[in-house]
């Protein structure tokens, strides 16, 4: 282990992790410590590393050879590749200790901002110090940060058992630079109480993005936790196809109630999607592709596909229709591929660059038919058109993959070697 005197856990979160030969392993997401009944500093058991597959695994501290400001390096040796599961005597320092409400030896109330681990002479690491901020009780006032010995703080040893409400400000700061799919993975590893606290603290847009990346059961659990008004707001912020998939899994009474609470213009496309089976083009499609009228210019089309909120698949194709341009549109005329847009003069009309020969998908096309369509035409986006030539939406290849992969692919990480290099009790 490189000579390091003190390392703060929140500063470790997100650091890249490399193997002994410099190969990229993943990113460090949390630090795992063993709880103690007394007030002594707990031992750091290891770290949680997120692999490229988004699977989170546990790596014992003895496997960590160096901790630098910009990277962590592991030693040669076997580690457990099974998904990390927190044990009863373990606490996640970033996920659970940050934002914990504690009492200082002085009697003052405080909130944990960070926790520092330090090495011992026996190569162990312990959480010797905690950075806390006093709760002044004055609106808008923040007390100074103090770094105190673990032993001088009451309440940390019972974090897992405490029903005390816990904020999420520091944890959200860690999540800020993470993609929604990575935050979703982090939430799944948190205890239910902490998961709900984080969900309550996230803004609607961010929580909607995170819920879209969760497995079905976790989606239903979080939506059920939220009050009805906020749950409806979250559904409005989600992509209509994702909102429809989630609502379809809820009891009929809950689905109808949430649809009633949504704004009519937000619920309308979701209701249309719910009319189709989930495994058809109509059930897979998004009703919000890029649609332009034939008198739009190439420059306008390029401006629309530059929208950062569009997925790469949706941005790959512009659909041209008669008015109205909201789905279901007027008569569908054809599409323009982004490669063609880049080759044409910006002042030209999109009508002059139409691909009118590309086959269209019926909303009743089965999943296997949709899959064959993408394989045959080498596309990542496809138009869904009804028998009256109205564009209803577009199917993207990521939606198809979601339905082709096993139901538990988000939980499993699809790691090819589930049983290799098994974790043993000695690793903890």
Secondary structure by P-SEA (a helix, b strand, c coil): ccccccccccccccbbbbcccccccccccbbbbbbbcccccccccbbbbbccccbbbbbcccccccccccbbbbcbbbbbcccccccccccccccccccccccccccbbbbbcbbbbbbcccccccccbbbbbbbccccccccbbbbbccccccccccccccccccccaaaaaaaccccaaaaaaaaaaccaaaaaaaaaaccaaaaaaaaaaccaaaaaaaaaaccaaaaaaaaaaccaaaaaaaaaaccaaaaaaaaaacccccaaaaaaaacccccccccccccccccccccccaaaaaaaaacccccccccccccccccccccccccccccccaaaaaaccccccccccccccbbbbcccccaaaaaaaaaaacccbbbbbcccccccccccaaaaaaaacccccccccccccccccccccccc
